[in-house]
Amino acid sequence: MTGAMILGAIGAVLPVVGHRSRAGRIRVAHLCMGVVMLVMAMFGMDAAIAIPAGLALVVAALYVTGSISPTSPSGPCVVDLTCMAVLLLLMPSLHTHSATDSGSTAPMHRHGAGLDPRIAVLVLLVAWIALTITMFHRRRSERPVAAGSLLMIFGMAPVAF
């Protein structure tokens, strides 16, 4: 799993390497994603890392959207930031749900219909892959961005399950 996260970190910074046309906010956001992936690779994945990392990605997404214009290339960056943030914010729920399912005797406080959070993660990953593949085929100039997104998805998928 650590190798996948390191590939994810490489994928996070791949879109800004050698591209002077990328806006400053997009560069900052991609570096934020890379740092989050490296922290996960170095320190593991638990709520103490997942929640602050998810919130950092949400802040980065808001920072990027503050500069969006009709011709801005920041759409794929915002998709990556948002998907990573949602996955990270679901992490504590995923691991609590898994522990409860495996026969833990500790009671778990639940709200709602009891939907398995792994279903939400699976739907999010499928949507993220579909958007990335669509972007890959849309314009040749966006292929490095799509390749970086695919590497990030590859890095995040093992963490989610």
DSSP file with accessible surface (Angstrom, degrees, kcal/mol):
  #  RESIDUE AA STRUCTURE BP1 BP2  ACC     N-H-->O    O-->H-N    N-H-->O    O-->H-N    TCO  KAPPA ALPHA  PHI   PSI    X-CA   Y-CA   Z-CA
    1    1 A M     >        0   0  126      0, 0.0     4,-2.0     0, 0.0     5,-0.2   0.000 360.0 360.0 360.0 -34.0    0.0    0.0    0.0
    2    2 A T  H  >  +     0   0   78      1,-0.2     4,-2.2     2,-0.2     5,-0.2   0.904 360.0  52.7 -62.8 -40.1    2.9    2.4    0.7
    3    3 A G  H  > S+     0   0   47      1,-0.2     4,-2.3     2,-0.2    -1,-0.2   0.902 108.1  50.6 -61.2 -40.8    4.1    1.9   -2.9
    4    4 A A  H  > S+     0   0   11      1,-0.2     4,-2.1     2,-0.2    -1,-0.2   0.897 109.8  50.4 -64.2 -39.1    0.7    2.8   -4.2
    5    5 A M  H  X S+     0   0    3     -4,-2.0     4,-2.2     2,-0.2    -1,-0.2   0.881 108.6  51.5 -67.4 -37.4    0.6    6.0   -2.1
    6    6 A I  H  X S+     0   0   75     -4,-2.2     4,-2.3     2,-0.2    -2,-0.2   0.923 109.8  49.6 -65.9 -40.3    4.1    7.0   -3.3
    7    7 A L  H  X S+     0   0   73     -4,-2.3     4,-2.7     1,-0.2    -2,-0.2   0.895 109.2  53.6 -61.9 -38.1    2.8    6.6   -6.9
    8    8 A G  H  X S+     0   0    0     -4,-2.1     4,-1.8     2,-0.2    -2,-0.2   0.895 106.8  50.8 -62.0 -39.9   -0.2    8.7   -5.9
    9    9 A A  H  X S+     0   0    8     -4,-2.2     4,-1.4     2,-0.2    -2,-0.2   0.915 110.7  48.8 -65.0 -40.3    2.2   11.4   -4.6
   10   10 A I  H  X S+     0   0   84     -4,-2.3     4,-1.7     1,-0.2     3,-0.3   0.929 110.7  51.4 -63.2 -42.9    4.0   11.4   -7.9
   11   11 A G  H  < S+     0   0    0     -4,-2.7    -1,-0.2     1,-0.2    -2,-0.2   0.837 104.0  58.9 -62.8 -31.8    0.7   11.5   -9.8
   12   12 A A  H  < S+     0   0    0     -4,-1.8    -1,-0.2     1,-0.2    -2,-0.2   0.875 115.1  33.2 -66.9 -36.8   -0.3   14.6   -7.7
   13   13 A V  H >X S+     0   0   41     -4,-1.4     3,-1.3    -3,-0.3     4,-0.9   0.627  96.3  88.4 -95.9 -12.0    2.7   16.6   -8.8
   14   14 A L  G >< S+     0   0   63     -4,-1.7     3,-0.8     1,-0.3    -1,-0.1   0.886  81.9  58.0 -53.7 -43.6    3.0   15.2  -12.4
   15   15 A P  G 34 S+     0   0    0      0, 0.0    -1,-0.3     0, 0.0   130,-0.1   0.751 110.7  42.3 -64.1 -21.3    0.5   17.7  -13.9
   16   16 A V  G X4 S+     0   0    9     -3,-1.3     3,-1.1    -4,-0.1     2,-0.5   0.570  84.7 108.9-102.4  -7.7    2.6   20.7  -12.8
   17   17 A V  T << S-     0   0   95     -4,-0.9     3,-0.1    -3,-0.8    -3,-0.0  -0.553 100.1  -6.9 -71.8 119.1    6.1   19.4  -13.6
   18   18 A G  T 3  S+     0   0   78     -2,-0.5     2,-0.8     1,-0.1    -1,-0.3   0.554 103.7 117.4  75.6   8.2    7.3   21.3  -16.6
   19   19 A H    X   +     0   0   52     -3,-1.1     3,-1.0     1,-0.1    -1,-0.1  -0.842  32.3 173.5-111.4  96.5    4.1   23.2  -17.2
   20   20 A R  T 3  S+     0   0  227     -2,-0.8    -1,-0.1     1,-0.2    -4,-0.0   0.695  74.2  71.5 -72.4 -15.8    4.6   26.9  -16.8
   21   21 A S  T 3  S+     0   0   97     -3,-0.1     2,-0.2     2,-0.1    -1,-0.2   0.641  72.6 104.4 -77.9 -12.7    1.1   27.5  -18.0
   22   22 A R  S <  S-     0   0   18     -3,-1.0     5,-0.0    -6,-0.1    -6,-0.0  -0.516  78.5-115.1 -71.4 133.8   -0.5   26.1  -14.8
   23   23 A A     >  -     0   0   44     -2,-0.2     4,-2.1     1,-0.1     3,-0.3  -0.234  22.5-112.1 -66.0 155.6   -1.8   28.9  -12.6
   24   24 A G  H  > S+     0   0   49      1,-0.2     4,-2.3     2,-0.2     5,-0.2   0.868 116.8  53.9 -57.4 -39.4   -0.1   29.4   -9.2
   25   25 A R  H  > S+     0   0   87      1,-0.2     4,-2.2     2,-0.2    -1,-0.2   0.886 107.6  50.4 -65.8 -36.6   -3.2   28.3   -7.3
   26   26 A I  H  > S+     0   0    3     -3,-0.3     4,-2.6     2,-0.2     5,-0.2   0.910 109.3  51.6 -68.6 -39.7   -3.3   25.0   -9.2
   27   27 A R  H  X S+     0   0   74     -4,-2.1     4,-2.4     2,-0.2    -2,-0.2   0.933 110.2  48.8 -60.5 -46.6    0.4   24.4   -8.5
   28   28 A V  H  X S+     0   0   77     -4,-2.3     4,-2.3     1,-0.2    -2,-0.2   0.923 111.8  49.7 -59.8 -43.4   -0.2   25.0   -4.7
   29   29 A A  H  X S+     0   0    0     -4,-2.2     4,-2.3     2,-0.2    -2,-0.2   0.914 110.8  48.4 -64.8 -42.6   -3.2   22.6   -4.8
   30   30 A H  H  X S+     0   0    3     -4,-2.6     4,-2.3     2,-0.2    -1,-0.2   0.898 111.3  50.3 -66.1 -38.4   -1.2   19.8   -6.6
   31   31 A L  H  X S+     0   0   98     -4,-2.4     4,-2.6    -5,-0.2    -2,-0.2   0.896 108.3  53.6 -64.8 -38.0    1.7   20.2   -4.1
   32   32 A C  H  X S+     0   0   31     -4,-2.3     4,-2.5     2,-0.2    -2,-0.2   0.930 109.1  48.4 -60.4 -44.9   -0.9   20.0   -1.3
   33   33 A M  H  X S+     0   0    0     -4,-2.3     4,-2.4     1,-0.2    -2,-0.2   0.917 111.2  50.6 -61.8 -42.2   -2.1   16.7   -2.8
   34   34 A G  H  X S+     0   0    5     -4,-2.3     4,-2.4     2,-0.2    -2,-0.2   0.921 110.3  48.7 -62.3 -43.0    1.4   15.4   -3.1
   35   35 A V  H  X S+     0   0   87     -4,-2.6     4,-2.8     2,-0.2     5,-0.2   0.927 110.4  51.5 -63.8 -43.0    2.2   16.3    0.5
   36   36 A V  H  X S+     0   0   11     -4,-2.5     4,-2.3     1,-0.2    -2,-0.2   0.935 111.0  47.9 -59.6 -45.2   -1.0   14.5    1.7
   37   37 A M  H  X S+     0   0    0     -4,-2.4     4,-2.1     1,-0.2    -1,-0.2   0.908 112.5  48.8 -64.5 -39.9   -0.1   11.4   -0.2
   38   38 A L  H  X S+     0   0   84     -4,-2.4     4,-2.5     2,-0.2     5,-0.2   0.910 109.9  51.4 -66.0 -41.2    3.5   11.4    1.2
   39   39 A V  H  X S+     0   0   46     -4,-2.8     4,-2.9     1,-0.2     5,-0.3   0.923 110.4  49.4 -61.3 -42.4    2.3   11.9    4.7
   40   40 A M  H  X S+     0   0    1     -4,-2.3     4,-1.4    -5,-0.2    -1,-0.2   0.900 111.9  48.8 -63.6 -38.9   -0.1    8.9    4.3
   41   41 A A  H  < S+     0   0   13     -4,-2.1    -2,-0.2    -5,-0.2    -1,-0.2   0.894 118.2  39.7 -67.7 -37.7    2.8    6.8    2.9
   42   42 A M  H  < S+     0   0  128     -4,-2.5    -2,-0.2     1,-0.1    -1,-0.2   0.888 128.9  25.2 -80.2 -40.2    5.1    7.7    5.8
   43   43 A F  H  < S-     0   0  141     -4,-2.9    -3,-0.2     1,-0.3    -2,-0.2   0.408 101.5-124.0-110.5  -0.9    2.8    7.7    8.8
   44   44 A G     <  -     0   0   32     -4,-1.4     2,-0.6    -5,-0.3    -1,-0.3  -0.239  35.3 -65.4  85.0-174.8    0.0    5.3    7.8
   45   45 A M        +     0   0   35     -4,-0.1     2,-0.3     4,-0.1    -1,-0.1  -0.934  66.4 127.1-124.8 109.2   -3.7    5.9    7.7
   46   46 A D  S >> S-     0   0   86     -2,-0.6     4,-3.4     1,-0.0     3,-1.5  -0.916  70.6 -88.4-145.3 178.8   -5.8    6.6   10.7
   47   47 A A  H 3> S+     0   0   44     -2,-0.3     4,-1.8     1,-0.3    44,-0.0   0.836 120.7  64.3 -61.8 -31.8   -8.2    9.3   11.8
   48   48 A A  H 34 S+     0   0   76      1,-0.2    -1,-0.3     2,-0.2    -3,-0.0   0.772 118.7  26.3 -64.4 -23.6   -5.5   11.5   13.3
   49   49 A I  H <> S+     0   0   29     -3,-1.5     4,-2.3     3,-0.1     5,-0.3   0.790 118.3  57.5-101.8 -42.5   -4.1   11.8    9.7
   50   50 A A  H  X S+     0   0    0     -4,-3.4     4,-2.6     1,-0.2     5,-0.2   0.907 106.1  47.3 -61.6 -45.0   -7.2   11.3    7.6
   51   51 A I  H  X S+     0   0   72     -4,-1.8     4,-2.5    -5,-0.2     5,-0.2   0.969 115.9  41.3 -68.9 -51.4   -9.4   14.1    9.0
   52   52 A P  H  > S+     0   0   73      0, 0.0     4,-2.4     0, 0.0    -1,-0.2   0.911 117.0  50.5 -62.2 -36.7   -6.8   16.9    9.0
   53   53 A A  H  X S+     0   0   12     -4,-2.3     4,-2.1     2,-0.2    -2,-0.2   0.923 110.5  49.1 -65.7 -42.5   -5.6   15.8    5.5
   54   54 A G  H  X S+     0   0    0     -4,-2.6     4,-2.0    -5,-0.3    -1,-0.2   0.918 111.8  48.6 -61.7 -42.2   -9.1   15.7    4.2
   55   55 A L  H  X S+     0   0   93     -4,-2.5     4,-2.5     1,-0.2    -2,-0.2   0.894 108.2  54.3 -66.4 -37.2   -9.8   19.2    5.6
   56   56 A A  H  X S+     0   0   41     -4,-2.4     4,-2.4     1,-0.2    -1,-0.2   0.909 109.0  49.2 -61.9 -39.3   -6.5   20.5    4.0
   57   57 A L  H  X S+     0   0    0     -4,-2.1     4,-2.4     2,-0.2    -1,-0.2   0.883 109.0  51.8 -69.0 -36.7   -7.7   19.2    0.6
   58   58 A V  H  X S+     0   0   55     -4,-2.0     4,-2.5     2,-0.2    -2,-0.2   0.938 110.5  48.7 -63.6 -44.1  -11.1   20.9    1.0
   59   59 A V  H  X S+     0   0   96     -4,-2.5     4,-2.5     1,-0.2    -2,-0.2   0.923 111.1  50.5 -61.4 -41.6   -9.3   24.2    1.8
   60   60 A A  H  X S+     0   0    8     -4,-2.4     4,-2.5     2,-0.2    -1,-0.2   0.903 109.1  51.5 -63.7 -39.7   -7.1   23.7   -1.2
   61   61 A A  H  X S+     0   0    8     -4,-2.4     4,-2.5     2,-0.2    -1,-0.2   0.916 110.9  47.8 -63.0 -42.1  -10.1   23.0   -3.4
   62   62 A L  H  X S+     0   0  113     -4,-2.5     4,-1.0     2,-0.2    -2,-0.2   0.897 110.4  52.8 -65.2 -37.4  -11.8   26.2   -2.1
   63   63 A Y  H  < S+     0   0  104     -4,-2.5     3,-0.4    -5,-0.2     4,-0.2   0.924 111.2  46.3 -62.9 -43.2   -8.5   28.1   -2.8
   64   64 A V  H >< S+     0   0    0     -4,-2.5     3,-1.8     1,-0.2    -2,-0.2   0.912 108.3  55.0 -67.3 -42.0   -8.4   26.8   -6.4
   65   65 A T  H >< S+     0   0   57     -4,-2.5     3,-1.2     1,-0.3    -1,-0.2   0.728  92.0  74.0 -68.6 -15.7  -12.1   27.6   -7.1
   66   66 A G  T 3< S+     0   0   57     -4,-1.0    -1,-0.3    -3,-0.4    -2,-0.2   0.678 102.8  40.4 -68.3 -14.0  -11.5   31.2   -6.0
   67   67 A S  T <  S+     0   0   44     -3,-1.8    -1,-0.2    -4,-0.2     2,-0.2   0.235  81.8 134.7-117.9  13.0   -9.7   31.8   -9.3
   68   68 A I    <   +     0   0   86     -3,-1.2    -3,-0.0    -4,-0.1    -4,-0.0  -0.463  24.5 172.5 -72.4 130.7  -11.8   29.9  -11.8
   69   69 A S    >   -     0   0   54     -2,-0.2     3,-2.0     1,-0.0     5,-0.2  -0.809  51.0 -93.7-123.1 170.0  -12.6   31.7  -15.0
   70   70 A P  T 3  S+     0   0  141      0, 0.0    -2,-0.0     0, 0.0    -1,-0.0   0.802 128.0  42.0 -58.1 -25.5  -14.4   30.2  -18.0
   71   71 A T  T 3  S+     0   0  129      2,-0.0    -3,-0.0     3,-0.0     0, 0.0   0.301  87.1 128.2-103.4  11.2  -11.1   29.4  -19.6
   72   72 A S    <   -     0   0   33     -3,-2.0     3,-0.5     1,-0.1    -4,-0.1  -0.423  51.9-151.4 -72.1 138.7   -9.4   28.0  -16.4
   73   73 A P  S    S+     0   0   47      0, 0.0     4,-0.4     0, 0.0    -1,-0.1   0.193  71.8 102.3 -89.3  18.6   -7.8   24.6  -16.5
   74   74 A S     >  +     0   0    1      1,-0.2     4,-2.4    -5,-0.2     5,-0.2   0.567  49.0  92.3 -85.0  -4.9   -8.5   24.1  -12.8
   75   75 A G  H  > S+     0   0   37     -3,-0.5     4,-2.3     1,-0.2    -1,-0.2   0.930  87.6  45.9 -54.9 -51.6  -11.5   21.7  -13.2
   76   76 A P  H  > S+     0   0   26      0, 0.0     4,-2.4     0, 0.0    -1,-0.2   0.888 111.6  53.6 -61.1 -35.1   -9.6   18.5  -13.0
   77   77 A C  H  > S+     0   0    2     -4,-0.4     4,-2.7     2,-0.2    -2,-0.2   0.925 108.6  48.5 -64.5 -43.5   -7.6   19.8  -10.1
   78   78 A V  H  X S+     0   0   28     -4,-2.4     4,-2.7     2,-0.2     5,-0.2   0.908 110.3  52.1 -64.6 -39.3  -10.8   20.5   -8.1
   79   79 A V  H  X S+     0   0   43     -4,-2.3     4,-2.7    -5,-0.2     5,-0.3   0.948 111.8  46.4 -61.3 -47.3  -12.2   17.1   -9.0
   80   80 A D  H  X S+     0   0    1     -4,-2.4     4,-2.4     1,-0.2     5,-0.3   0.934 114.1  47.6 -61.3 -46.7   -9.0   15.4   -7.6
   81   81 A L  H  X S+     0   0    0     -4,-2.7     4,-2.4     1,-0.2    -1,-0.2   0.930 114.4  46.4 -60.3 -45.9   -9.0   17.5   -4.5
   82   82 A T  H  X S+     0   0   66     -4,-2.7     4,-2.6    -5,-0.2     5,-0.2   0.928 113.1  47.5 -67.0 -44.9  -12.6   16.9   -3.8
   83   83 A C  H  X S+     0   0   11     -4,-2.7     4,-2.4    -5,-0.2    -1,-0.2   0.928 113.9  47.6 -63.7 -43.6  -12.5   13.2   -4.3
   84   84 A M  H  X S+     0   0    0     -4,-2.4     4,-2.5    -5,-0.3    -1,-0.2   0.918 112.3  50.3 -62.9 -42.1   -9.4   12.8   -2.2
   85   85 A A  H  X S+     0   0    1     -4,-2.4     4,-2.7    -5,-0.3     5,-0.2   0.935 110.5  48.3 -63.0 -45.0  -10.9   14.9    0.6
   86   86 A V  H  X S+     0   0   61     -4,-2.6     4,-1.7     1,-0.2    -1,-0.2   0.931 112.2  49.6 -62.8 -44.0  -14.2   12.9    0.6
   87   87 A L  H  X S+     0   0    0     -4,-2.4     4,-0.9    -5,-0.2    -1,-0.2   0.928 113.0  46.9 -60.3 -43.4  -12.3    9.6    0.7
   88   88 A L  H >< S+     0   0    0     -4,-2.5     3,-0.5     1,-0.2    -1,-0.2   0.887 111.0  50.7 -67.3 -38.6  -10.1   10.8    3.6
   89   89 A L  H 3< S+     0   0   72     -4,-2.7     4,-0.4     1,-0.2    -1,-0.2   0.778 110.1  51.3 -71.8 -23.0  -13.1   12.2    5.5
   90   90 A L  H 3X S+     0   0   43     -4,-1.7     4,-2.5    -5,-0.2    -1,-0.2   0.653  87.2  90.0 -82.6 -15.3  -14.8    8.8    5.1
   91   91 A M  H <X S+     0   0    3     -4,-0.9     4,-2.4    -3,-0.5     5,-0.3   0.901  84.6  47.7 -51.9 -53.3  -11.8    6.9    6.4
   92   92 A P  H  > S+     0   0   31      0, 0.0     4,-2.2     0, 0.0    -1,-0.2   0.925 114.2  49.2 -58.0 -37.6  -12.7    6.9   10.1
   93   93 A S  H  > S+     0   0   57     -4,-0.4     4,-2.5    -3,-0.2    -2,-0.2   0.903 110.1  51.4 -65.8 -40.6  -16.2    5.7    9.2
   94   94 A L  H  X S+     0   0    3     -4,-2.5     4,-2.4     1,-0.2    -1,-0.2   0.939 113.2  43.3 -62.5 -46.6  -14.9    3.0    7.0
   95   95 A H  H  X S+     0   0   88     -4,-2.4     4,-2.1     2,-0.2    -1,-0.2   0.867 114.3  49.8 -73.7 -33.1  -12.6    1.5    9.6
   96   96 A T  H  X S+     0   0   69     -4,-2.2     4,-2.1    -5,-0.3    -1,-0.2   0.930 112.3  49.0 -66.3 -42.2  -15.2    1.8   12.4
   97   97 A H  H  X S+     0   0   14     -4,-2.5     4,-2.3    -5,-0.2    -2,-0.2   0.929 111.3  49.5 -64.1 -42.1  -17.7    0.1   10.2
   98   98 A S  H  X S+     0   0   42     -4,-2.4     4,-1.6     1,-0.2    -1,-0.2   0.910 109.8  50.7 -64.5 -41.2  -15.3   -2.7    9.3
   99   99 A A  H  <>S+     0   0   44     -4,-2.1     5,-1.3     1,-0.2    -1,-0.2   0.899 111.2  48.7 -65.4 -37.7  -14.4   -3.3   13.0
  100  100 A T  H ><5S+     0   0   38     -4,-2.1     3,-1.2     1,-0.2     4,-0.2   0.913 110.3  51.0 -68.4 -40.1  -18.1   -3.5   13.9
  101  101 A D  H 3<5S+     0   0   86     -4,-2.3    -1,-0.2     1,-0.2    -2,-0.2   0.818 100.2  64.8 -66.7 -28.9  -18.8   -6.0   11.1
  102  102 A S  T 3<5S-     0   0   98     -4,-1.6    -1,-0.2    -5,-0.2    -2,-0.2   0.316 127.4 -86.4 -84.1  11.7  -15.9   -8.2   12.1
  103  103 A G  T < 5 +     0   0   59     -3,-1.2    -3,-0.2     1,-0.2    -2,-0.1   0.660  66.7 165.2 101.1  16.0  -17.5   -9.1   15.4
  104  104 A S      < -     0   0   59     -5,-1.3    -1,-0.2    -4,-0.2    -5,-0.0  -0.387  30.8-149.1 -63.3 141.7  -16.3   -6.4   17.7
  105  105 A T        +     0   0  141      2,-0.1    -1,-0.1    -2,-0.1    -5,-0.1   0.547  64.3 108.9 -90.7  -7.7  -18.3   -6.3   20.9
  106  106 A A  S    S-     0   0   58      1,-0.1     2,-0.1     0, 0.0    -2,-0.1  -0.522  74.9-119.3 -70.4 130.8  -17.9   -2.5   21.3
  107  107 A P        -     0   0  132      0, 0.0     2,-0.5     0, 0.0    -1,-0.1  -0.433  24.4-150.1 -69.9 146.3  -21.2   -0.8   20.7
  108  108 A M        -     0   0   61     -2,-0.1     2,-0.5    -8,-0.0   -11,-0.0  -0.977  11.0-131.8-120.4 129.5  -21.2    1.7   17.9
  109  109 A H        -     0   0  150     -2,-0.5     2,-0.3     2,-0.0     0, 0.0  -0.669  34.7-174.3 -78.3 123.4  -23.5    4.8   17.9
  110  110 A R        -     0   0  106     -2,-0.5     2,-0.3     2,-0.0    -2,-0.0  -0.930  16.9-170.5-124.7 150.3  -25.2    5.0   14.5
  111  111 A H    >   +     0   0  151     -2,-0.3     3,-0.6     0, 0.0     2,-0.0  -0.919  54.1  15.9-127.4 157.5  -27.5    7.4   12.7
  112  112 A G  T 3  S-     0   0   80     -2,-0.3    -2,-0.0     1,-0.2     0, 0.0  -0.289 111.5 -37.8  81.0-164.4  -29.4    7.0    9.5
  113  113 A A  T 3  S-     0   0  109      1,-0.1    -1,-0.2    -2,-0.0    -3,-0.0   0.480  79.0-110.1 -81.9  -2.7  -30.2    3.9    7.6
  114  114 A G    <   -     0   0   36     -3,-0.6     2,-0.1     1,-0.2    -2,-0.1   0.835  48.1-177.9  78.7  31.1  -26.9    2.2    8.2
  115  115 A L        -     0   0  122      1,-0.1    -1,-0.2     2,-0.1     5,-0.0  -0.417  34.5-111.8 -63.4 132.1  -25.6    2.4    4.7
  116  116 A D    >>  -     0   0   37      1,-0.2     3,-1.7    -2,-0.1     4,-0.8  -0.537  19.5-144.6 -66.5 120.8  -22.2    0.8    4.3
  117  117 A P  H 3> S+     0   0   12      0, 0.0     4,-2.1     0, 0.0     5,-0.2   0.748  94.7  72.3 -63.6 -19.8  -19.7    3.6    3.7
  118  118 A R  H 3> S+     0   0   78      1,-0.2     4,-2.4     2,-0.2     5,-0.1   0.827  92.0  57.2 -64.5 -27.4  -17.8    1.3    1.4
  119  119 A I  H <> S+     0   0   90     -3,-1.7     4,-2.6     2,-0.2    -1,-0.2   0.933 106.2  48.3 -67.0 -43.8  -20.6    1.6   -1.2
  120  120 A A  H  X S+     0   0   41     -4,-0.8     4,-2.5     1,-0.2    -2,-0.2   0.912 111.9  50.3 -62.0 -39.9  -20.2    5.4   -1.2
  121  121 A V  H  X S+     0   0    0     -4,-2.1     4,-2.8     2,-0.2     5,-0.2   0.930 110.2  49.5 -64.4 -44.1  -16.4    5.0   -1.6
  122  122 A L  H  X S+     0   0   99     -4,-2.4     4,-2.5     2,-0.2     5,-0.2   0.935 112.0  47.8 -61.8 -45.3  -16.9    2.6   -4.5
  123  123 A V  H  X S+     0   0   95     -4,-2.6     4,-2.5     1,-0.2     5,-0.2   0.924 112.6  49.8 -61.7 -43.1  -19.3    5.0   -6.3
  124  124 A L  H  X S+     0   0   35     -4,-2.5     4,-2.6    -5,-0.2    -2,-0.2   0.933 111.1  48.2 -63.3 -44.5  -16.9    7.9   -5.7
  125  125 A L  H  X S+     0   0   11     -4,-2.8     4,-2.6     2,-0.2    -1,-0.2   0.918 112.0  49.3 -63.3 -41.6  -14.0    5.9   -7.1
  126  126 A V  H  X S+     0   0   88     -4,-2.5     4,-2.6    -5,-0.2    -1,-0.2   0.935 113.2  46.7 -63.8 -43.8  -15.9    4.8  -10.2
  127  127 A A  H  X S+     0   0   48     -4,-2.5     4,-2.6    -5,-0.2     5,-0.2   0.914 112.1  50.8 -64.6 -41.2  -17.1    8.4  -10.9
  128  128 A W  H  X S+     0   0    0     -4,-2.6     4,-2.2    -5,-0.2    -2,-0.2   0.927 111.8  47.2 -62.9 -43.5  -13.6    9.7  -10.4
  129  129 A I  H  X S+     0   0   63     -4,-2.6     4,-2.7     2,-0.2     5,-0.2   0.931 111.8  50.8 -63.5 -44.1  -12.2    7.1  -12.9
  130  130 A A  H  X S+     0   0   50     -4,-2.6     4,-2.4     1,-0.2    -2,-0.2   0.925 111.4  47.2 -61.9 -44.7  -14.9    7.9  -15.4
  131  131 A L  H  X S+     0   0   93     -4,-2.6     4,-2.4     1,-0.2    -1,-0.2   0.908 113.2  49.7 -63.1 -39.1  -14.3   11.7  -15.2
  132  132 A T  H  X S+     0   0    3     -4,-2.2     4,-2.4    -5,-0.2    -2,-0.2   0.921 111.0  47.8 -67.8 -42.5  -10.5   11.1  -15.6
  133  133 A I  H  X S+     0   0   76     -4,-2.7     4,-1.9     2,-0.2    -1,-0.2   0.914 111.4  51.4 -65.5 -40.0  -10.9    8.8  -18.6
  134  134 A T  H  X S+     0   0   75     -4,-2.4     4,-1.1    -5,-0.2    -2,-0.2   0.935 111.4  47.5 -60.6 -43.8  -13.2   11.3  -20.2
  135  135 A M  H  X S+     0   0   12     -4,-2.4     4,-1.2     1,-0.2     3,-0.4   0.889 107.4  57.0 -64.7 -37.7  -10.7   14.1  -19.6
  136  136 A F  H  < S+     0   0   66     -4,-2.4    -1,-0.2     1,-0.2    -2,-0.2   0.881 113.1  39.9 -61.1 -37.9   -7.9   11.8  -21.0
  137  137 A H  H  < S+     0   0  132     -4,-1.9    -1,-0.2    -5,-0.1    -2,-0.2   0.623 104.0  71.1 -88.2 -12.8   -9.8   11.4  -24.3
  138  138 A R  H  < S+     0   0  155     -4,-1.1     2,-0.4    -3,-0.4    -2,-0.2   0.969 110.4   3.5 -70.3 -55.7  -11.0   15.1  -24.5
  139  139 A R    ><  -     0   0  131     -4,-1.2     3,-1.2     1,-0.1    -1,-0.2  -0.997  56.5-138.8-138.0 138.6   -7.7   16.9  -25.3
  140  140 A R  G >  S+     0   0  196     -2,-0.4     3,-1.6     1,-0.3    -1,-0.1   0.858 104.3  60.7 -61.4 -34.8   -4.2   15.7  -25.9
  141  141 A S  G 3  S+     0   0   72      1,-0.3    -1,-0.3     2,-0.1     4,-0.3   0.712 100.2  56.1 -68.4 -19.2   -2.8   18.6  -23.8
  142  142 A E  G <> S+     0   0   14     -3,-1.2     4,-2.4    -7,-0.2    -1,-0.3   0.406  77.4  97.8 -92.7   2.5   -4.7   17.3  -20.8
  143  143 A R  H <> S+     0   0   87     -3,-1.6     4,-2.8     1,-0.2     5,-0.2   0.890  80.4  52.0 -62.9 -40.3   -3.2   13.8  -20.9
  144  144 A P  H  > S+     0   0   45      0, 0.0     4,-2.3     0, 0.0    -1,-0.2   0.907 110.9  49.6 -62.4 -35.6   -0.4   14.5  -18.2
  145  145 A V  H  > S+     0   0    5     -4,-0.3     4,-2.3     2,-0.2    -2,-0.2   0.939 112.6  46.4 -65.4 -45.1   -3.2   15.8  -15.9
  146  146 A A  H  X S+     0   0    0     -4,-2.4     4,-2.6     2,-0.2    -1,-0.2   0.900 110.9  52.5 -64.8 -38.9   -5.3   12.7  -16.5
  147  147 A A  H  X S+     0   0   36     -4,-2.8     4,-2.1     1,-0.2    -1,-0.2   0.919 109.5  49.4 -63.8 -41.5   -2.3   10.4  -16.0
  148  148 A G  H  X S+     0   0    0     -4,-2.3     4,-2.2    -5,-0.2    -2,-0.2   0.911 110.3  50.8 -61.9 -41.3   -1.6   12.2  -12.7
  149  149 A S  H  X S+     0   0    0     -4,-2.3     4,-2.5     1,-0.2    -2,-0.2   0.917 108.4  51.7 -62.8 -43.1   -5.2   11.7  -11.6
  150  150 A L  H  X S+     0   0   69     -4,-2.6     4,-2.5     1,-0.2    -1,-0.2   0.902 109.2  50.4 -62.3 -38.7   -5.1    8.0  -12.5
  151  151 A L  H  X S+     0   0   50     -4,-2.1     4,-2.1     2,-0.2    -1,-0.2   0.899 110.1  50.2 -65.5 -38.4   -1.9    7.6  -10.4
  152  152 A M  H  X S+     0   0    0     -4,-2.2     4,-2.1     2,-0.2    -2,-0.2   0.909 110.1  49.9 -65.6 -40.4   -3.7    9.4   -7.5
  153  153 A I  H  X S+     0   0   10     -4,-2.5     4,-2.5     1,-0.2    -2,-0.2   0.938 109.9  51.2 -61.6 -44.2   -6.7    7.1   -7.8
  154  154 A F  H  < S+     0   0  114     -4,-2.5    -1,-0.2     1,-0.2    -2,-0.2   0.880 112.4  47.5 -60.4 -37.3   -4.4    4.1   -7.8
  155  155 A G  H  < S+     0   0    0     -4,-2.1     4,-0.5     1,-0.2    -1,-0.2   0.821 115.9  42.9 -73.1 -32.6   -2.8    5.5   -4.6
  156  156 A M  H  X S+     0   0    0     -4,-2.1     4,-1.7    -5,-0.1     3,-0.3   0.792  97.6  73.1 -85.9 -28.1   -6.1    6.2   -2.9
  157  157 A A  H  X S+     0   0   31     -4,-2.5     4,-1.1     1,-0.2     3,-0.3   0.918  96.7  48.1 -59.0 -45.8   -8.0    3.0   -3.7
  158  158 A P  H  4 S+     0   0   49      0, 0.0     3,-0.3     0, 0.0    -1,-0.2   0.866 109.7  54.1 -64.4 -31.8   -6.0    0.6   -1.4
  159  159 A V  H  4 S+     0   0    5     -4,-0.5    -2,-0.2    -3,-0.3    -3,-0.1   0.869 105.1  54.7 -66.5 -35.2   -6.4    3.1    1.5
  160  160 A A  H  <        0   0    3     -4,-1.7    -1,-0.2    -3,-0.3    -3,-0.1   0.749 360.0 360.0 -73.0 -23.5  -10.2    3.1    1.0
  161  161 A F     <        0   0  127     -4,-1.1    -1,-0.2    -3,-0.3    -2,-0.1   0.191 360.0 360.0-121.4 360.0  -10.5   -0.7    1.3
